[in-house]
């Protein structure tokens, strides 16, 4: 029994000894870890060198104070292994802690440098070993730029630490945007070198962007093309965004308006999206050429503006987060719209496409860092953003220049075509002037000349009136159909031949115009020209003028056909106030018939016989219609002299139907 008790005692002592040894080893390890957690400042210390020395605490209710944080009863701070602490978009206040020892023999003045332009709430405290806590930097969302102890566009706080001294640095922050923060410890000399290099880099970028914007504005004044204004607005928004990120905008543009600085990223980011969409619509001409993509781009604008209006005053932090993703979505849409356009006109949109593909790279990096916490270096991201912005703006400028070069080439072709059309129009105008002069001379002679002059003047009036309108339309409209030109030439030939015939019969051989040869126009051309001649008069009255043609031929001279049919069609259009006038072609073995049918008041056999007489007008039929009473008489005389049959076909109800029968041989 005694032996058993002695064994138990020995076991108990052995276990206690092992536990005590383990506890002692743990305490020694913790002391080693605590000592290794202290950061030794032997000179400028980068963010990478600080990695592993930073602890953090998430103050969700904003109650922690520096005194409590540094006290023995303070909250538990957790270690951060990342070089770039990032807690996303949060409503909590973030506390960071790093313990440092100055191991240099002679450096007393240090600067804690944060490559951030602005935080709505930002504090830096130095806790000495004697328990004294000093405030190195204290900024609120209403703090002007001038209250910063170091006048630099990015955040920097002075720190006095004697050689060999140890202190704990506390950083307390909150942001409407990302809570990302990184920092380094700099000497005065290293900070001067760093700030000089950063300032030089910034202003090289600003100078290039401003140069592109000024060039676009000058082009706007010279060329009066609004696409340059859209381009300038986009480039200015991009420049403003980078200036805001750099802190230069707060330092130089609105140093006394921290509230504006707090929202500047919203204005600039929204401007990049909205003006980028407007530029894309104008450059790609989506409203005219790509209707679906035009609606997509308009949707991008509408969504961005709606987000701004909805969240600007209620939840700006959420708005900033969404705009980061919205920028990637918008730029993707711009690039896709360029791809759609490139399928049909790559050369025209190639630089535009390069510009937005480059912009997508920056948008992807920005989203990876801010929304997905990939942990990319902030300096790398914004340096790439600067590079891409310059490339993007330059490509857009080249896109506009390239477009103008291509337009200039197409304009040269259009100018050559326009000169050819102008030459043709000049010839037509000269011919019209000659015809008009001849017509005016004949009107003066008609008062004293015989029946032949009256007939010629009568037959010239309607075709010449129609011709004036057609030539005028052709001169005003550069895009004329070949059929229009053929019909006008046919009418010219008809009128010139009519005048030539009169001049020959009058013995004026010297001034006779060229005559229309027998084979100059076929029957189809004559009827087409005839329909075109009276089309406008019929249209103005609301009367439908139709030609129903089928292949036919006749040996009758074109001038004779034209004169007979023009008088008949002229009467049909003149006396028909509603309905239609139809010209039909009917062929038999021996003859070709032209049937002219209208829906006017109609003629009886007796009235038709009277109307064939010269200077006869049927008053009850004419009403307010102007006329000379020569149309049917001229047609009848020509038909009789050329072996052509002209007859009235009875109709039931209203309307007149006249059949003209031409011999085939």
C-alpha positions in Angstrom: 0.0 0.0 0.0 2.9 2.3 0.9 4.7 1.4 -2.3 1.6 2.3 -4.4 1.3 5.7 -2.7 5.0 6.4 -3.3 4.5 5.5 -7.0 1.5 7.9 -7.3 3.5 10.6 -5.7 6.4 10.2 -8.0 4.0 10.2 -11.0 2.4 13.4 -9.7 5.7 15.1 -9.3 6.9 14.0 -12.8 3.7 15.4 -14.5 3.9 18.6 -12.6 7.6 19.0 -13.6 6.7 18.4 -17.3 3.9 21.0 -17.2 6.1 23.5 -15.4 8.8 23.0 -18.1 6.3 23.5 -20.9 4.9 26.6 -19.3 8.3 28.1 -18.8 9.2 27.3 -22.4 6.0 28.9 -23.6 6.7 32.1 -21.6 10.2 32.3 -23.0 8.8 31.8 -26.6 6.2 34.5 -26.0 8.9 36.9 -24.8 11.0 36.1 -27.9 7.9 36.7 -30.1 7.2 39.9 -28.4 10.7 41.0 -28.9 10.7 40.0 -32.5 7.4 41.9 -33.0 9.2 45.2 -32.4 10.3 47.0 -35.6 13.9 48.2 -35.6 14.3 51.5 -37.4 17.8 51.6 -38.8 16.9 53.9 -41.6 14.1 54.4 -44.1 11.8 51.4 -43.7 9.4 50.4 -46.5 6.0 48.9 -46.2 7.4 45.5 -47.2 9.8 45.6 -44.3 7.0 46.5 -41.8 5.1 43.4 -42.8 4.6 41.1 -39.8 5.0 43.9 -37.3 1.5 45.4 -37.6 -1.4 44.5 -35.3 -5.0 45.6 -35.8 -8.3 46.0 -34.0 -11.7 46.6 -35.6 -13.6 49.2 -33.5 -17.2 48.6 -34.7 -18.8 50.9 -32.1 -16.2 53.7 -32.3 -15.5 53.7 -28.5 -11.8 52.8 -28.3 -9.5 55.6 -27.2 -5.7 55.8 -27.4 -5.4 55.5 -23.6 -7.5 52.4 -23.5 -5.7 50.9 -26.5 -2.3 51.4 -24.9 -3.4 50.2 -21.4 -3.0 46.9 -19.9 -6.7 46.3 -20.0 -6.9 47.3 -23.7 -8.6 45.1 -26.4 -6.8 42.3 -28.1 -4.9 43.4 -31.2 -4.5 40.7 -33.9 -1.4 40.4 -36.1 -1.6 41.3 -39.8 0.6 39.3 -42.2 -0.2 41.5 -45.2 2.1 44.2 -46.5 -1.0 46.3 -47.4 -3.7 46.2 -44.7 -7.1 46.3 -46.3 -10.4 45.8 -44.5 -12.6 46.6 -47.5 -15.5 49.0 -47.4 -16.5 49.1 -43.8 -18.4 51.3 -41.4 -16.1 50.4 -38.5 -13.1 52.4 -37.4 -9.8 50.5 -37.9 -6.9 50.7 -35.4 -3.4 49.7 -36.4 -0.5 49.3 -34.0 3.2 48.9 -34.6 6.0 49.0 -32.0 9.3 50.6 -33.2 12.8 51.1 -31.8 15.2 53.7 -33.2 18.4 51.8 -33.7 20.2 54.6 -35.5 23.0 56.5 -33.7 22.0 60.0 -34.7 18.5 60.2 -36.4 15.8 61.8 -34.2 13.3 63.2 -36.8 11.2 60.6 -38.6 8.2 60.9 -40.9 5.4 58.2 -41.2 4.4 58.4 -44.8 1.0 57.1 -46.1 0.5 57.0 -49.9 -3.1 58.1 -49.5 -4.6 61.5 -50.3 -7.4 61.6 -47.8 -9.4 59.7 -45.2 -12.6 61.1 -43.6 -11.2 60.2 -40.2 -7.5 59.8 -39.6 -5.4 59.8 -36.4 -1.7 59.0 -35.7 -0.6 58.7 -32.0 2.8 58.0 -30.5 2.7 56.2 -27.1 6.0 56.6 -25.2 7.3 53.9 -22.8 6.5 56.2 -19.9 2.8 56.0 -20.8 2.7 59.5 -22.4 0.6 59.6 -25.6 1.2 62.3 -28.3 -1.0 63.1 -31.3 1.1 63.3 -34.5 -1.7 63.8 -36.9 -5.5 64.4 -36.5 -7.8 64.9 -39.5 -11.6 64.9 -39.8 -13.8 65.1 -42.9 -14.1 68.8 -42.3 -10.3 69.5 -41.9 -8.9 71.9 -44.5 -5.6 71.0 -46.2 -3.7 73.7 -44.2 -4.1 71.9 -40.9 -1.8 69.1 -42.0 1.5 69.3 -40.1 3.4 68.4 -43.3 2.1 70.2 -46.4 2.2 67.3 -48.9 -0.6 66.0 -51.1 -0.5 62.6 -49.4 -0.8 61.9 -45.7 2.4 62.2 -43.6 2.9 62.7 -39.9 6.1 63.8 -38.1 7.6 61.5 -35.4 10.4 62.4 -32.9 12.2 59.3 -31.7 15.6 59.5 -30.0 18.3 57.0 -30.8 17.6 53.8 -28.8 14.1 54.9 -27.8 11.1 52.5 -28.2 7.5 53.7 -28.8 4.2 52.3 -30.0 2.5 53.9 -33.0 -1.3 53.8 -33.2 -3.1 54.6 -36.4 -6.9 55.1 -36.3 -8.8 55.5 -39.5 -12.1 55.3 -41.4 -13.0 56.1 -45.0 -16.1 56.4 -47.1 -14.1 54.5 -49.7 -11.8 51.6 -49.3 -10.1 51.2 -45.9 -6.8 50.1 -47.6 -3.7 51.7 -46.0 0.0 51.1 -46.2 2.8 53.2 -44.7 6.5 53.5 -44.3 8.9 55.2 -42.0 11.1 57.8 -43.7 13.9 60.0 -42.6 13.7 63.7 -43.6 16.1 63.2 -46.4 14.5 60.0 -47.8 11.1 61.7 -47.6 12.4 64.7 -49.5 13.8 62.4 -52.2 10.5 60.4 -52.4 8.3 63.5 -52.5 10.4 65.1 -55.2 10.3 62.0 -57.4 6.5 61.6 -56.9 5.9 65.3 -57.7 7.9 65.1 -60.9 6.1 61.9 -62.0 2.7 63.5 -61.3 3.3 66.7 -63.2 4.7 64.9 -66.2 1.4 63.0 -66.4 -0.7 66.1 -65.8 1.2 68.0 -68.5 0.6 65.3 -71.1 -3.1 65.1 -70.2 -3.5 68.9 -70.3 -1.8 69.0 -73.7 -4.2 66.5 -75.1 -7.2 68.3 -73.6 -6.0 71.7 -75.0 -5.4 70.2 -78.4 -9.0 68.8 -78.4 -10.5 72.2 -77.4 -8.6 74.0 -80.1 -9.8 71.4 -82.6 -13.4 72.0 -81.3 -13.1 75.7 -82.0 -11.6 75.1 -85.5 -13.7 72.2 -86.7 -16.9 72.8 -84.8 -17.3 69.1 -84.1 -18.9 68.3 -80.7 -17.0 65.0 -80.4 -14.0 67.0 -79.3 -16.0 68.4 -76.4 -17.0 64.9 -75.4 -13.4 63.8 -75.6 -12.2 66.8 -73.6 -14.8 66.1 -70.9 -13.7 62.4 -70.7 -10.0 63.3 -70.5 -10.6 66.0 -67.9 -12.6 63.6 -65.8 -9.7 61.1 -66.0 -7.2 63.8 -65.1 -9.3 65.0 -62.2 -9.6 61.5 -60.8 -5.8 60.9 -60.8 -5.2 64.4 -59.3 -7.7 63.5 -56.6 -6.0 60.2 -56.0 -2.6 61.9 -55.8 -4.0 64.5 -53.4 -2.9 67.3 -55.6 -6.5 68.4 -56.3 -7.1 68.9 -52.6 -3.8 70.8 -52.2 -4.2 73.2 -55.1 -7.8 73.2 -56.4 -10.0 73.1 -53.3 -7.9 73.2 -50.1 -10.6 74.8 -48.1 -13.4 72.4 -49.2 -12.7 69.0 -47.6 -16.4 68.1 -48.1 -15.9 68.4 -51.8 -12.7 66.4 -51.6 -14.6 63.6 -49.8 -16.9 63.3 -52.8 -14.5 64.2 -55.6 -14.0 60.5 -56.6 -17.7 60.2 -57.2 -17.8 63.2 -59.6 -14.6 62.2 -61.4 -15.5 58.5 -61.6 -19.0 59.3 -62.9 -17.6 61.7 -65.4 -15.3 59.0 -66.8 -18.3 56.7 -67.3 -20.8 59.2 -68.6 -18.5 61.2 -70.9 -16.9 58.0 -72.1 -20.3 56.7 -73.1 -21.1 60.0 -74.9 -17.8 59.9 -76.7 -18.4 56.3 -77.7 -21.9 57.0 -79.1 -20.6 60.0 -81.1 -17.5 58.3 -82.4 -19.1 55.0 -83.4 -22.4 56.7 -84.6 -24.3 54.0 -82.7 -27.6 56.0 -82.9 -27.5 55.5 -86.7 -25.4 52.4 -87.3 -25.7 50.2 -84.2 -29.1 50.6 -82.5 -28.7 47.9 -79.9 -25.3 49.1 -78.7 -26.7 52.6 -78.7 -29.3 51.5 -76.2 -26.6 49.8 -74.1 -24.5 52.9 -73.9 -27.5 55.0 -73.0 -28.3 52.5 -70.4 -24.8 52.9 -68.9 -25.4 56.6 -68.7 -28.8 56.2 -67.1 -27.6 53.7 -64.5 -24.7 55.8 -63.5 -26.8 59.0 -63.1 -29.5 57.0 -61.2 -26.9 55.6 -58.8 -25.5 59.0 -58.2 -28.9 60.6 -57.5 -30.0 57.7 -55.3 -26.9 57.1 -53.1 -25.0 60.3 -53.1 -26.6 61.7 -50.0 -27.8 58.4 -48.4 -24.8 56.0 -48.7 -21.8 57.5 -50.5 -19.6 54.7 -49.3 -21.7 52.1 -51.1 -21.8 54.5 -54.1 -18.1 54.6 -54.3 -17.8 50.8 -54.1 -20.4 50.4 -56.9 -18.8 53.0 -59.1 -15.5 51.0 -59.0 -17.3 48.0 -60.5 -19.5 50.2 -62.8 -16.3 51.6 -64.3 -15.2 48.1 -65.4 -18.7 47.3 -66.7 -18.9 50.6 -68.6 -15.4 50.3 -70.2 -16.2 46.7 -71.2 -19.4 48.0 -72.9 -17.3 50.7 -74.7 -14.8 48.1 -75.9 -17.5 45.7 -77.0 -19.3 48.4 -78.9 -15.9 49.0 -80.7 -15.7 45.3 -81.5 -19.2 45.3 -83.0 -18.3 48.3 -85.2 -14.9 46.8 -86.1 -16.7 43.8 -87.7 -17.7 46.1 -90.6 -15.3 49.0 -90.4 -12.1 48.1 -88.6 -9.9 50.7 -90.1 -12.3 53.4 -89.0 -12.4 52.3 -85.3 -9.1 50.7 -84.7 -7.6 53.4 -82.5 -10.8 53.6 -80.5 -10.7 49.9 -79.9 -7.0 50.0 -78.7 -7.9 52.8 -76.3 -10.7 51.0 -74.5 -8.9 47.7 -74.4 -6.1 49.5 -72.6 -8.5 51.2 -70.2 -9.9 47.7 -69.4 -6.6 46.7 -67.9 -6.6 49.5 -65.4 -10.3 48.9 -64.5 -9.6 45.2 -63.9 -6.6 46.0 -61.6 -8.7 48.6 -59.7 -11.5 46.1 -59.1 -9.2 43.3 -58.1 -7.7 45.5 -55.4 -10.7 47.4 -54.1 -13.5 44.9 -54.4 -11.8 41.5 -54.3 -8.9 42.2 -52.0 -6.2 40.7 -54.2 -3.7 42.9 -52.4 -1.9 44.6 -55.3 0.5 47.4 -54.5 -1.4 50.7 -54.5 1.5 52.6 -56.2 1.7 50.0 -58.9 -2.1 50.3 -59.6 -2.1 54.0 -59.8 1.1 54.2 -61.9 -0.5 51.7 -64.3 -3.6 53.8 -64.2 -1.6 56.9 -65.2 0.1 55.1 -68.0 -3.1 53.7 -69.4 -4.9 57.1 -69.1 -2.3 58.7 -71.2 -2.4 55.9 -73.7 -6.1 55.9 -73.6 -6.4 59.6 -74.2 -3.7 59.5 -76.9 -5.5 56.6 -78.7 -8.8 58.5 -78.6 -7.2 61.6 -80.1 -5.6 59.5 -82.8 -8.9 57.8 -83.4 -10.5 61.3 -84.1 -7.5 62.3 -86.3 -7.7 59.0 -88.2 -11.4 59.5 -88.7 -10.8 62.9 -90.2 -8.1 61.6 -92.5 -10.5 58.9 -93.8 -13.2 61.4 -94.1 -10.9 63.7 -96.1 -10.2 60.8 -98.5 -13.9 60.0 -98.9 -14.6 63.7 -99.3 -12.2 63.9 -102.2 -14.1 61.1 -103.9 -17.4 62.8 -103.1 -16.0 66.2 -104.4 -15.0 64.6 -107.7 -18.4 63.0 -108.0 -20.0 66.4 -107.1 -18.0 68.2 -109.8 -19.2 65.7 -112.3 -22.8 66.2 -111.2 -22.3 70.0 -111.2 -21.0 69.8 -114.8 -24.0 67.8 -115.8 -26.4 70.1 -114.0 -24.7 73.1 -115.7 -25.3 71.5 -119.1 -28.9 70.8 -118.2 -29.3 74.4 -116.9 -27.9 75.7 -120.2 -30.3 73.6 -122.2 -33.2 74.7 -120.0 -32.2 78.3 -120.4 -32.1 77.8 -124.2 -35.5 76.1 -124.2 -37.0 78.8 -122.0 -35.7 81.5 -124.2 -37.1 79.8 -127.3 -40.4 79.4 -125.5 -40.6 83.0 -124.5 -39.9 84.1 -128.1 -42.6 81.8 -129.4 -45.2 83.1 -126.9 -44.6 86.6 -128.2 -45.1 85.4 -131.8 -48.2 83.3 -131.0 -50.4 86.4 -130.9 -49.8 87.0 -134.6 -48.7 83.7 -136.1 -50.9 81.0 -137.5 -52.3 77.8 -136.1 -49.0 75.9 -136.3 -47.4 78.3 -133.8 -50.4 77.9 -131.4 -50.1 74.2 -131.5 -46.4 74.2 -130.8 -46.8 76.6 -127.9 -49.6 74.5 -126.5 -47.6 71.3 -126.7 -44.6 73.0 -125.1 -46.3 74.4 -122.0 -46.9 71.4 -119.8 -43.6 69.5 -120.6 -41.6 72.6 -120.1 -43.3 73.3 -116.8 -42.6 69.8 -115.6 -39.1 70.0 -116.9 -38.4 73.1 -114.9 -39.4 71.4 -111.7 -37.4 68.2 -112.4 -34.2 70.0 -113.3 -34.5 72.2 -110.2 -35.0 69.1 -108.1 -32.0 67.4 -109.7 -29.7 70.4 -109.1 -30.8 70.6 -105.5 -30.4 66.8 -104.9 -27.0 65.2 -105.5 -28.4 61.7 -105.4 -30.4 61.2 -108.6 -31.5 57.9 -110.0 -30.5 56.9 -113.5 -34.2 56.7 -114.6 -34.7 60.3 -113.5 -31.9 61.4 -115.8 -33.1 59.3 -118.7 -36.6 60.7 -118.4 -35.3 64.3 -118.3 -33.2 63.6 -121.3 -36.2 62.2 -123.1 -38.3 65.3 -122.3 -35.4 67.5 -123.5 -35.3 65.6 -126.8 -39.0 65.8 -127.2 -39.1 69.6 -126.6 -36.0 70.3 -128.7 -37.3 68.3 -131.6 -40.7 70.1 -131.3 -39.0 73.4 -131.6 -36.7 72.2 -134.4 -39.7 71.1 -136.4 -41.4 74.4 -135.9 -38.2 76.3 -137.0 -37.8 74.1 -140.1 -41.4 74.6 -141.1 -41.0 78.3 -140.5 -37.9 78.4 -142.7 -35.5 79.2 -139.9 -33.0 76.5 -140.8 -30.0 78.4 -139.4 -31.3 78.3 -135.7 -32.9 74.9 -135.9 -32.0 72.6 -132.9 -31.1 69.0 -133.5 -34.1 66.8 -134.1 -35.1 63.5 -132.5 -34.2 60.7 -134.8 -36.8 58.0 -135.5 -35.0 55.4 -133.4 -34.0 57.7 -130.6 -36.7 56.6 -128.1 -38.7 53.4 -128.0 -42.3 53.3 -126.9 -41.4 52.4 -123.3 -39.1 55.4 -122.9 -41.8 57.7 -124.4 -44.5 56.5 -122.0 -42.1 56.6 -119.0 -41.1 60.1 -119.8 -44.7 61.1 -120.4 -45.8 59.6 -117.0 -42.9 61.5 -115.3 -43.9 64.7 -117.0 -47.4 64.8 -115.4 -46.6 62.9 -112.2 -46.2 66.0 -110.0 -49.3 67.7 -111.3 -51.3 64.6 -110.6 -49.7 64.2 -107.1 -50.6 67.7 -106.2 -54.2 67.0 -106.9 -54.1 63.7 -105.1 -54.7 61.8 -108.3 -53.0 58.5 -108.9 -51.2 58.4 -112.3 -50.4 54.8 -113.4 -48.6 53.3 -116.4 -49.3 49.6 -117.2 -46.8 48.9 -119.9 -46.2 45.7 -121.9 -43.7 45.3 -124.7 -45.0 46.9 -127.9 -43.7 48.7 -131.1 -44.9 51.1 -133.7 -43.5 52.8 -136.7 -44.9 56.1 -135.8 -42.4 58.9 -135.2 -41.6 59.4 -131.5 -42.4 63.1 -131.7 -45.9 62.4 -133.1 -46.6 59.8 -130.4 -45.4 62.2 -127.7 -47.5 65.1 -129.0 -50.7 63.1 -129.2 -50.4 61.3 -125.9 -49.2 64.4 -124.0 -52.3 66.3 -125.0 -54.6 63.4 -124.0 -52.9 62.8 -120.7 -52.8 66.5 -120.0 -56.6 66.7 -120.4 -57.1 63.6 -118.3 -55.1 64.9 -115.4 -56.5 68.4 -115.7 -60.2 67.4 -115.5 -59.8 64.6 -112.9 -60.1 65.9 -109.4 -59.9 62.6 -107.5 -59.3 59.0 -108.4 -56.8 58.0 -111.0 -55.5 58.4 -114.6 -54.3 55.1 -116.2 -52.2 54.6 -119.3 -52.4 51.0 -120.7 -50.7 49.4 -123.6 -52.6 46.8 -125.6 -51.1 45.0 -128.6 -52.7 43.0 -131.4 -51.1 41.4 -134.5 -51.4 44.6 -136.6 -51.7 47.5 -134.1 -50.5 48.9 -130.8 -53.1 50.6 -128.7 -52.6 53.2 -126.0 -55.6 53.4 -123.7 -56.0 56.5 -121.5 -58.6 56.1 -118.8 -59.6 58.7 -116.1 -62.2 59.0 -113.3 -63.1 62.6 -114.3 -66.6 63.9 -115.2 -66.6 61.9 -118.5 -67.6 62.8 -122.1 -70.5 61.7 -124.2 -70.1 61.0 -127.9 -71.6 64.3 -128.8 -69.3 66.2 -126.4 -66.3 64.4 -127.7 -67.1 65.3 -131.3 -67.5 69.0 -130.3 -64.2 68.9 -128.3 -62.3 67.8 -131.4 -63.0 71.2 -132.9 -60.4 74.0 -132.5 -60.8 76.5 -129.7 -63.8 74.6 -128.3 -64.2 74.2 -124.5 -67.1 72.5 -122.8 -67.9 75.0 -120.1 -70.0 72.6 -118.0 -67.1 70.2 -117.9 -64.2 72.7 -117.5 -65.5 74.5 -114.4 -62.6 76.5 -113.0 -60.0 74.5 -115.0 -57.8 76.7 -117.1 -57.2 75.7 -120.7 -57.1 76.8 -124.4 -59.4 74.3 -126.0 -56.6 73.1 -128.3 -55.5 69.7 -126.7 -58.0 67.3 -128.4 -57.9 69.3 -131.6 -54.1 69.0 -131.9 -54.2 65.3 -131.0 -57.0 64.7 -133.6 -55.1 66.6 -136.4 -51.9 64.7 -135.8 -53.7 61.4 -135.7 -55.5 62.1 -138.9 -52.3 63.1 -140.8 -50.3 60.0 -139.6 -52.9 57.3 -140.1 -53.6 56.9 -136.4 -57.1 56.2 -135.0 -58.4 58.2 -132.1 -61.7 57.2 -130.6 -63.8 57.5 -127.4 -64.9 54.3 -125.7 -68.2 54.6 -123.8 -68.0 53.9 -120.0 -70.6 53.2 -117.4 -70.8 56.0 -114.9 -68.1 58.7 -114.6 -64.8 58.8 -116.4 -63.4 59.0 -119.9 -61.7 56.3 -121.9 -59.8 57.2 -125.1 -58.1 54.6 -127.3 -55.2 55.6 -129.6 -54.4 53.0 -132.2 -51.0 53.1 -133.8 -50.0 50.9 -136.8 -47.1 48.5 -136.1 -45.5 48.8 -139.6 
